[in-house]
């Protein structure tokens, strides 16, 4: 038996958990590309204790800023998009990914909040601690979503009561509303949670699953993207019930089709990913168009410093470095290099600057986004590094480790290279 737990309107609920004046009114949290890492101003930056692709490891608390300080740029223009909207705001048509300008036109009395990432990550970590104490197996699926496997731990006739117990405990300890879906398999429990919202519990037994899914549109099932929806509609398949009737078709598509069919029908979908192995670590920023290549190289260097901190924090040795550049007019360029060196910050920065220069093949165009990523992590004692550079690399790694200790204690900005400092 599986539980899927999803905090309702998480970012908004997080703010409400510490500010009751936000209850029962239209509220939304908006986001802007966090560019203050490129600023020379001092800023308190925290590191998330969470890990995984679903979280941002470098946290800056924008939550203390007013609407004008965060959402209004130097030209007086309102910037940003909606990341989370309360149900009261949704009633006016406010949606995720909508511009803040459009949201305010639909709901002029909308209370817009700047994001408070340290608060979100603190609450997410505390919620995980609560669940681990109460459930034998827990998988964190996103910052505000968790799966729990209570098979053999909670009897089926007691599982709804157990879900309400969890809801009360989470409300009492964290002051957060949470919706819980319950089913005999993992992804059905996630689907059912959508029918438990807001702030409810819904259980569908194995015998009732065929009737429950019969008329549900295929787009509502987790993992069926827009392209695949279009493909299925070409076969006349529009609902999950239609999928159940077409076992032969899905089994003819081998593993992807079989896995999807089994998930929808509640067959052999009973494993949680308790630990997620990192495949890559990356960081990127979007900004207003920049033509100055020296400024762009400076930004690459800063991104490298931040990414280096995350690499050392994860205790990995990447063997592939990648960069992606996005220009104006929707033009993109990307590239990568493979190395066989012991990772260190100095060589990493040098290689990434070279990679930027090689990849920047539209030099007359302005750039609006930079992303750098590392991947292909070497396993300890299973890889032979460049023997000619080994001694030198060890010294550079030791220096990087010393800088890491300083940054952990005093902040990521405590040690910078001279090229990162912007002239005033």
C-alpha positions as CSV (number, residue, x, y, z in Angstrom):
1,X,0.0,0.0,0.0
2,X,1.4,3.4,-1.0
3,X,0.8,6.9,0.1
4,X,1.5,10.0,-2.0
5,X,1.8,13.2,0.0
6,X,1.7,16.6,-1.6
7,X,1.8,20.0,0.3
8,X,-1.0,22.2,-1.1
9,X,0.3,25.3,-2.8
10,X,3.6,24.7,-1.1
11,X,5.4,28.1,-1.4
12,X,2.2,30.0,-0.4
13,X,1.5,27.6,2.4
14,X,5.1,28.0,3.7
15,X,4.6,31.8,4.0
16,X,1.2,31.2,5.6
17,X,2.7,28.9,8.2
18,X,4.5,31.9,9.7
19,X,2.1,34.7,8.7
20,X,-1.6,34.2,9.5
21,X,-2.5,37.5,7.8
22,X,-2.0,35.7,4.5
23,X,-4.8,33.2,5.2
24,X,-8.1,33.2,3.1
25,X,-6.9,35.9,0.7
26,X,-5.5,35.7,-2.9
27,X,-1.8,35.1,-2.5
28,X,0.9,34.2,-5.0
29,X,4.7,33.7,-4.9
30,X,6.6,34.9,-8.0
31,X,10.1,34.3,-9.2
32,X,12.7,36.1,-11.1
33,X,16.0,34.8,-12.4
34,X,18.3,35.1,-9.4
35,X,21.1,37.4,-10.7
36,X,22.5,38.6,-7.4
37,X,25.4,36.1,-7.6
38,X,26.9,38.4,-10.2
39,X,26.6,41.4,-8.0
40,X,29.4,42.9,-6.0
41,X,27.1,43.5,-3.1
42,X,27.3,41.4,0.0
43,X,24.5,38.9,0.3
44,X,23.8,36.1,2.7
45,X,23.6,32.8,0.7
46,X,22.7,29.5,2.3
47,X,23.2,25.9,1.0
48,X,20.3,23.5,1.0
49,X,20.7,20.4,3.1
50,X,18.4,18.6,0.5
51,X,19.9,17.0,-2.6
52,X,18.6,16.0,-5.9
53,X,17.6,17.4,-9.2
54,X,14.5,18.9,-7.8
55,X,16.2,21.4,-5.5
56,X,18.3,24.5,-5.9
57,X,21.4,24.0,-3.7
58,X,22.3,27.7,-3.5
59,X,19.7,29.6,-1.6
60,X,19.3,33.4,-1.3
61,X,16.5,34.7,0.8
62,X,14.6,37.1,-1.3
63,X,11.6,36.8,1.0
64,X,12.5,39.8,3.0
65,X,12.2,42.1,0.0
66,X,9.1,44.2,-0.7
67,X,7.1,44.0,-3.9
68,X,8.9,47.0,-5.3
69,X,12.4,45.8,-4.3
70,X,11.9,42.3,-5.9
71,X,9.4,42.6,-8.7
72,X,10.0,46.1,-10.1
73,X,13.2,46.6,-12.1
74,X,15.3,49.8,-12.4
75,X,13.1,51.0,-15.3
76,X,10.0,50.7,-13.2
77,X,8.8,47.6,-15.1
78,X,7.1,44.7,-13.2
79,X,9.1,41.5,-13.8
80,X,8.7,37.9,-12.9
81,X,6.4,34.9,-13.3
82,X,4.0,33.1,-10.9
83,X,5.5,30.0,-9.3
84,X,2.7,29.2,-6.9
85,X,-0.8,30.6,-6.5
86,X,-3.3,30.0,-3.6
87,X,-6.7,28.6,-4.4
88,X,-8.2,32.0,-3.7
89,X,-6.0,33.5,-6.4
90,X,-6.7,30.6,-8.8
91,X,-10.4,31.5,-8.6
92,X,-9.5,34.7,-10.5
93,X,-7.6,32.8,-13.2
94,X,-4.1,33.2,-11.7
95,X,-1.9,30.3,-12.8
96,X,1.6,29.0,-12.5
97,X,4.0,30.3,-15.2
98,X,1.8,33.4,-15.8
99,X,3.5,36.7,-15.8
100,X,3.1,38.8,-12.6
101,X,1.8,41.6,-14.7
102,X,-1.0,39.4,-16.1
103,X,-1.8,38.0,-12.7
104,X,-2.3,41.5,-11.3
105,X,-4.5,42.5,-14.2
106,X,-6.8,39.5,-13.4
107,X,-6.6,40.0,-9.6
108,X,-5.6,43.6,-8.7
109,X,-5.8,42.8,-5.0
110,X,-3.5,39.8,-5.3
111,X,-0.8,39.7,-2.6
112,X,2.5,39.0,-4.4
113,X,5.3,37.6,-2.3
114,X,9.0,37.3,-3.2
115,X,10.4,33.7,-2.7
116,X,11.9,32.6,0.6
117,X,13.9,29.6,-0.4
118,X,15.6,28.9,3.0
119,X,12.1,28.6,4.5
120,X,10.9,26.2,1.8
121,X,13.9,23.9,2.2
122,X,13.7,24.0,6.0
123,X,10.1,22.9,5.9
124,X,10.8,20.3,3.3
125,X,13.6,18.8,5.4
126,X,11.4,18.8,8.6
127,X,8.6,17.1,6.7
128,X,10.9,14.4,5.5
129,X,12.1,13.9,9.1
130,X,8.5,13.5,10.3
131,X,7.7,11.0,7.5
132,X,10.8,8.9,8.1
133,X,9.9,8.5,11.7
134,X,6.3,7.3,10.8
135,X,6.8,5.3,7.6
136,X,9.2,2.4,6.9
137,X,10.2,3.5,3.4
138,X,10.0,7.2,2.1
139,X,11.0,8.6,-1.2
140,X,11.3,12.4,-1.7
141,X,9.9,13.0,-5.2
142,X,10.2,16.8,-5.2
143,X,10.6,19.5,-2.7
144,X,6.9,19.2,-1.7
145,X,6.0,15.7,-2.7
146,X,6.8,12.4,-1.0
147,X,5.9,8.7,-1.5
148,X,5.5,6.3,1.4
149,X,5.4,2.5,1.3
150,X,3.4,1.1,4.3
151,X,3.0,-2.4,2.9
152,X,3.0,-4.9,5.8
153,X,3.2,-2.0,8.3
154,X,-0.4,-0.6,8.1
155,X,-3.4,-2.8,7.5
156,X,-5.5,-1.8,4.5
157,X,-8.5,-1.2,6.6
158,X,-6.5,1.2,8.8
159,X,-4.6,3.1,6.1
160,X,-7.1,6.0,5.8
161,X,-7.0,6.6,9.5
162,X,-3.2,6.5,9.4
163,X,-3.3,9.2,6.6
164,X,-5.4,11.5,8.8
165,X,-3.0,10.9,11.6
166,X,-0.1,12.1,9.4
167,X,-2.1,15.1,8.2
168,X,-2.8,16.2,11.8
169,X,0.9,15.6,12.8
170,X,2.1,17.7,9.9
171,X,-0.4,20.5,10.6
172,X,0.4,20.5,14.3
173,X,4.2,20.5,13.9
174,X,4.7,22.5,10.7
175,X,1.4,24.3,10.2
176,X,1.1,23.0,6.6
177,X,-1.9,21.6,4.7
178,X,-1.2,18.4,2.9
179,X,-3.2,16.2,0.5
180,X,-2.7,12.4,0.5
181,X,-3.6,9.8,-2.1
182,X,-3.6,6.1,-1.3
183,X,-3.5,3.1,-3.7
184,X,-1.9,-0.3,-4.0
185,X,0.8,1.1,-6.3
186,X,3.1,4.1,-6.4
187,X,2.0,6.2,-9.4
188,X,-1.7,5.5,-8.9
189,X,-1.4,7.0,-5.4
190,X,0.1,10.2,-7.1
191,X,-2.8,10.3,-9.5
192,X,-5.3,9.9,-6.7
193,X,-3.8,12.8,-4.7
194,X,-5.1,15.2,-7.4
195,X,-8.6,14.1,-6.4
196,X,-7.8,14.5,-2.7
197,X,-7.0,18.2,-3.1
198,X,-7.3,20.6,-1.5
199,X,-6.2,19.4,2.0
200,X,-7.9,16.0,1.8
201,X,-7.4,12.2,1.8
202,X,-8.6,9.9,-0.9
203,X,-8.2,6.1,-1.0
204,X,-9.1,3.9,-4.0
205,X,-8.9,0.1,-3.5
206,X,-7.5,-2.2,-6.1
207,X,-11.0,-3.5,-7.0
208,X,-12.2,0.1,-7.6
209,X,-9.3,1.2,-9.8
210,X,-10.8,0.2,-13.2
211,X,-13.9,2.3,-12.5
212,X,-11.9,5.1,-11.1
213,X,-9.6,5.6,-14.0
214,X,-12.2,4.9,-16.8
215,X,-12.9,8.5,-17.7
216,X,-9.8,10.2,-16.5
217,X,-8.0,12.1,-19.4
218,X,-4.6,10.6,-20.3
219,X,-2.9,14.0,-19.7
220,X,-3.7,13.7,-15.9
221,X,-1.5,10.6,-15.4
222,X,2.0,11.5,-14.3
223,X,4.6,10.8,-17.0
224,X,2.5,11.1,-20.1
225,X,3.8,14.2,-21.9
226,X,2.2,16.3,-24.6
227,X,3.9,14.5,-27.5
228,X,2.9,11.1,-26.2
229,X,-0.6,12.3,-25.6
230,X,-0.8,13.3,-29.3
231,X,0.5,9.9,-30.3
232,X,-2.1,8.1,-28.2
233,X,-4.9,10.3,-29.5
234,X,-3.9,9.1,-33.0
235,X,-4.9,5.6,-31.9
236,X,-8.2,7.0,-30.5
237,X,-6.9,6.7,-26.9
238,X,-8.1,9.7,-24.8
239,X,-8.7,8.3,-21.3
240,X,-6.9,6.0,-19.0
241,X,-9.8,3.5,-19.4
242,X,-9.0,3.5,-23.1
243,X,-5.4,2.5,-22.3
244,X,-6.6,-0.4,-20.1
245,X,-8.6,-1.8,-23.1
246,X,-5.4,-1.7,-25.3
247,X,-3.0,-4.0,-23.5
248,X,-1.7,-5.6,-26.7
249,X,-0.9,-2.2,-28.3
250,X,1.1,-1.1,-25.3
251,X,2.9,-4.4,-24.9
252,X,3.9,-4.2,-28.5
253,X,5.9,-1.0,-27.7
254,X,8.1,-3.1,-25.4
255,X,9.4,-1.8,-22.1
256,X,8.2,1.9,-22.2
257,X,4.7,0.8,-23.3
258,X,4.6,-2.1,-20.9
259,X,5.8,0.0,-17.9
260,X,3.2,2.7,-18.7
261,X,0.4,0.2,-19.0
262,X,1.3,-1.5,-15.8
263,X,1.5,1.8,-13.9
264,X,-1.9,2.8,-15.0
265,X,-3.5,-0.5,-14.2
266,X,-1.7,-0.9,-10.9
267,X,0.6,-3.8,-11.9
268,X,4.1,-4.2,-10.5
269,X,4.6,-0.6,-9.7
270,X,5.8,-1.1,-6.1
271,X,9.4,0.2,-5.8
272,X,10.5,3.4,-4.2
273,X,13.7,5.2,-5.0
274,X,14.8,5.8,-1.5
275,X,18.2,7.2,-2.6
276,X,18.7,9.0,-5.9
277,X,22.2,8.9,-7.4
278,X,23.2,12.2,-8.9
279,X,23.9,12.0,-12.6
280,X,24.9,15.6,-13.1
281,X,25.3,18.9,-11.2
282,X,24.6,22.2,-12.9
283,X,23.9,25.9,-12.5
284,X,22.6,28.6,-14.9
285,X,21.1,32.0,-15.1
286,X,19.0,34.0,-17.5
287,X,19.5,37.7,-17.8
288,X,18.8,40.7,-20.0
289,X,20.8,40.6,-23.2
290,X,24.6,41.1,-22.9
291,X,27.0,41.8,-25.7
292,X,30.2,42.4,-23.7
293,X,32.2,39.1,-23.9
294,X,34.4,40.1,-20.9
295,X,31.3,40.5,-18.7
296,X,30.1,37.1,-20.0
297,X,33.4,35.5,-19.2
298,X,33.2,37.0,-15.7
299,X,29.8,35.5,-15.3
300,X,31.1,32.1,-16.4
301,X,33.8,32.4,-13.8
302,X,31.3,33.2,-11.1
303,X,29.0,30.3,-12.1
304,X,32.1,28.1,-12.0
305,X,32.9,29.1,-8.4
306,X,29.3,28.3,-7.3
307,X,29.3,25.0,-9.2
308,X,32.7,24.1,-7.7
309,X,31.2,24.6,-4.2
310,X,28.4,22.2,-5.1
311,X,30.8,19.7,-6.6
312,X,32.9,19.6,-3.5
313,X,29.8,19.4,-1.3
314,X,28.6,16.4,-3.3
315,X,32.2,14.9,-3.0
316,X,32.3,13.8,-6.7
317,X,35.0,14.0,-9.4
318,X,33.4,15.0,-12.8
319,X,35.1,13.9,-16.0
320,X,32.9,15.9,-18.4
321,X,32.3,19.7,-18.4
322,X,29.5,21.1,-20.5
323,X,28.2,24.6,-21.4
324,X,25.0,25.8,-23.0
325,X,24.7,29.4,-24.4
326,X,21.3,30.9,-25.3
327,X,21.4,34.0,-27.6
328,X,18.6,36.4,-28.5
329,X,16.4,35.3,-31.3
330,X,16.2,31.8,-29.9
331,X,19.6,30.8,-31.1
332,X,21.5,28.2,-29.0
333,X,24.9,26.8,-28.8
334,X,26.3,24.0,-26.6
335,X,29.5,22.0,-26.2
336,X,31.4,19.8,-23.8
337,X,34.9,18.5,-23.1
338,X,36.1,15.3,-21.4
339,X,39.0,15.5,-18.9
340,X,40.9,12.9,-16.9
341,X,42.1,15.1,-14.1
342,X,41.6,15.2,-10.4
343,X,39.0,18.0,-10.0
344,X,40.2,21.4,-8.8
345,X,38.7,24.9,-9.1
346,X,41.6,26.5,-10.9
347,X,41.7,24.1,-13.8
348,X,37.9,23.9,-13.9
349,X,37.6,27.7,-14.4
350,X,40.3,27.8,-17.0
351,X,38.7,24.9,-19.0
352,X,35.3,26.5,-18.8
353,X,36.5,29.9,-20.1
354,X,38.1,28.1,-23.0
355,X,35.0,26.1,-23.6
356,X,32.9,29.3,-23.5
357,X,35.1,30.9,-26.2
358,X,34.9,27.9,-28.4
359,X,31.2,27.5,-28.0
360,X,30.4,31.2,-28.5
361,X,30.0,30.9,-32.3
362,X,27.6,33.8,-32.7
363,X,29.8,36.6,-31.5
364,X,27.7,39.4,-33.0
365,X,24.7,38.3,-31.0
366,X,23.8,39.2,-27.5
367,X,23.6,36.4,-24.9
368,X,20.6,36.0,-22.5
369,X,21.4,32.7,-20.7
370,X,24.4,30.7,-19.5
371,X,24.3,27.1,-18.1
372,X,27.3,25.1,-17.0
373,X,27.1,21.4,-16.0
374,X,29.4,18.6,-14.9
375,X,28.7,14.9,-15.3
376,X,30.3,11.5,-15.8
377,X,31.5,11.2,-12.2
378,X,34.5,9.0,-11.6
379,X,34.1,6.2,-9.1
380,X,36.7,6.0,-6.3
381,X,39.6,3.6,-7.1
382,X,38.0,2.7,-10.5
383,X,39.6,5.4,-12.7
384,X,43.2,6.2,-13.7
385,X,43.9,9.9,-13.9
386,X,46.5,11.7,-16.0
387,X,49.8,10.4,-14.4
388,X,51.9,13.3,-15.8
389,X,49.7,15.8,-13.9
390,X,48.9,13.7,-10.9
391,X,51.2,15.4,-8.3
392,X,50.2,18.9,-9.5
393,X,46.5,18.0,-9.5
394,X,46.8,16.7,-5.9
395,X,48.3,20.1,-4.8
396,X,45.5,22.0,-6.6
397,X,42.9,19.8,-5.1
398,X,44.2,20.4,-1.6
399,X,44.0,24.2,-2.3
400,X,40.5,23.8,-3.5
401,X,39.6,21.8,-0.4
402,X,41.0,24.6,1.8
403,X,38.9,27.2,0.0
404,X,35.9,24.9,0.4
405,X,36.4,25.0,4.2
406,X,36.6,28.7,4.2
407,X,33.4,29.0,2.1
408,X,31.5,26.6,4.3
409,X,32.4,28.7,7.3
410,X,32.2,32.2,5.9
411,X,30.2,32.0,2.7
412,X,30.7,31.3,-0.9
413,X,31.9,34.8,-1.7
414,X,34.8,34.8,0.8
415,X,37.3,33.6,-1.8
416,X,37.1,35.0,-5.4
417,X,39.5,35.2,-8.3
418,X,40.4,38.7,-9.3
419,X,38.7,38.4,-12.7
420,X,35.3,37.9,-10.9
421,X,35.4,41.4,-9.3
422,X,33.5,43.9,-11.4
423,X,35.1,47.3,-11.8
424,X,33.0,50.1,-10.6
